[in-house]
Amino acid sequence: MKTLFVFGLACLFTACSYPLADKPSPGVNVFNAGEKFRVNLPEDHSKGFTWVLSNEFDHQAVDYIKAVWHGPEKGVDFNFEAKTPAKTRLTFYSIMYHDTADVKNVEIEIK
């Protein structure tokens, strides 16, 4: 029974892991319409910084699902779904209070 539980848990975590958009700008990450994908960024809450997604992207092309923090070693996944053929840029800001420490751009093309 314990083995079955561990196997089921492993399948759950594997199923929830979408393909990674890992090419930094100006590289382009290509996904098909209907495909889910993620952007992973390092985030250690003990340092006080957190990543936020700018709302300035093509919402017709990409649907933001949610962010999931996996701890200081694995960072945060921003999960998306590709909707319609288009190109858009996802911009993320690393902030502490009102100060911006870093900016990451990810170029997305939907086919």
Buried (B, 14 or more C-beta within 10 A) or exposed (E): EEEEEEEEEEEEEEEEEBEEBEEEBEEEBBBEEEBBBBBBBEBEEEEEBBBEBEEEBBEEBBEBBEBBEEEEEEBBBBBBBBBEEBEBBBBBBBBEEEEEEEEBEBBBBBE
